[in-house]
Amino acid sequence: MLSVHLGDGSGVSAVLETEGLTKHYRAKTALADCTITVPQGHVVGLVGPNGSGKSTLLNIAAGVLSPTSGSVRIFDAPPASSQTQRERVGFVAQDTPVYSGLSVREHLRYGKHVNPKWDDELARRRIEQLGLNLSQRAGKLSGGQRAQLALTLAIAKRPDFLLLDEPVASLDPLARREFLQILMETVAEHEVSVLLSSHLVADIERVCDYLVVLVASRVQVAGDVEDLLASHHRLIGPRDASVPDGQVVIESSYTERQSTLFVRSDGPITDSRWIVEAVNLEDVVLAYMGQGRMGSSDHQEFS
Amino acid sequence: MIWFAWRQFRTQALIAFVLLLAVGIAFLVTGPHVLHTYHTQIVGCSARHDCTAVRGSFLSAYPFLQNLLTESELLAVVIGIFWGAPVVAREFDTGTYRLAWTQSASRARWLSAKMLVGGIATVITAGVFTLMATWWSSPIDRVRDQPFSLFDTRDIVPIGYALFAFALGVALGAVVRRVIPAMVLTIAGFAAVRGLFNFVIRQHLATILHTSFSLTSPATTGGIRIGGNINPGDWILTTVTKNGAGKVFPRFGNGIDFQPNGNGSVTLQGVGRCPNKIPGGLGTGRSGPPAAVREALSKCVNSFHLHQIVSYQPVSHYWGIQWLELASYVVLSAILAVFSVWWIRRP
């Protein structure tokens, strides 16, 4: 059984912690017994296939949904439980909802009215940079512009923790790149922790320094992106060669004469029969997603 | 927050204003004429002995506006479904609740502001409308002299209905989270509560008075004279007819109806067979029964020693009931508002 400890207990505090978080709707279970810890000070990418519970998890964390059971804590308090708590968390919901009848200017005014820490100068500067017309109705904005407006509202609120639920899913590649770029600038400028969900690894790769793979409500793997890349390898070797010591096989495929293993390396690989290849983030994500899909969170240990 | 609530509500408020203006103009244009007709034709018409025709045509003046006023409960329904139901449900339909609920201000404040703005607009709209309606129709109502028959569409209760419909729409929208079902449920819920008030509760909002009087039949007419303290404008709730021994005749109406059985035997409908023979049957024709028959019929009626017990709300209770019914609906609205806030802020 692989146990994943995020925040590694070395003084890095958690910005989001859930335990046994479950959300049932009448007929279906959207999130089942999800236990996850998101460390502070990172841009965390939450990846998983559709239906893995990402959106439900984020909506619960944002305080929009209430869980059926289990506990969820943000900055060590229940979501949206107090004014301070609400001030500290920003949320860009899926499909980036804004009020279509209100102009961009009215959205900023709204943000100012309902957020004591509102940074009006920041908001106006961003809108100007984006080239949005203040008098434009939000309903007339393009998908990318609407997402930018929603992000502006979330950022100008000056949260300590920003939750983004598939913010770029419906955007074209150009708008997507622009959105993520602005997100990164903001993060760098304001030192805000971010949890960003996506089913596109490329987006996560571009902006995140920490990865959580969620499949069917279960955390398959979680960790610093660099560490993950350094600790995972693809091993190619003869069919009859045994798995080297200290290698945990995540995924394997075989031909008649050759084995290809995707492994987590807990130690150096000394067996010269194996060719060691570096992996990229997408390989890691896909390997763990595949493992999760098989319905097993246990790793087969070869020794 | 109030600014935002108002901004969201602005268009609906404008539509209401335009409609009120249109109705207001119609009332202002025709109102003075109604009043003038009343003063010139109705007041003092008894001197000219042509009251019935004049009153009849006056009562049916401006049928379109009068019908509009009879249907003015629609105003409350319209407010309930177009102002109340979307308050929360629309935000679910468009997904914007996720934006609204993740700002620093709480959901409770968010909903309170929206309900406050909508509630005030509702009171103003319904208030102005009922003020105009009551003013415009007051001369006609004075002639009709049946205040309880138009209870729901006059004076102050329409404000309570509108406020209640609004609050009900908000609450149902918060619970079902979709605009169209919330609208449908609002109509059903509103009709149910209104029906309950109209047919069950309203009559108990003031002490019910009872009056008892004997039914006698003067020999000259053969009919029945209704006595007691009932005034034309009183609201008669129940009428119970008993005989001298206390036996109740539930099938005896207010009218009197004789049924010939042949051989001079006649039955007083709903009461029983006359003890005396009616000579020559009941007679027909425009002149009615001959004097001897009338006398015999009168004797029959009087032989039963009938009396009626009438339960009623007198005209003098009208305003007490208006205020109490308004207060009831305001309290119901407040309960619904508290419920809505509690419902959406549940953890």
Interface residues (C-beta under 8 A of the other chain):
Chain A: N59 A62 G63 V64 S66 P78 A80 S81 Q83 R86 E87 V89 G90 F91 A93 D95 P97 V98 Y99 S100 G101 L102 E106 R109 Y110 G111 H113 V114 N115 P116 K117 A150 L153 A154 K157
Chain B: M1 W3 F4 R7 Q8 T11 T94 G95 T96 Y97 R98 L99 W101 T102 Q103 S104 A105 S106 W110 R346 P347
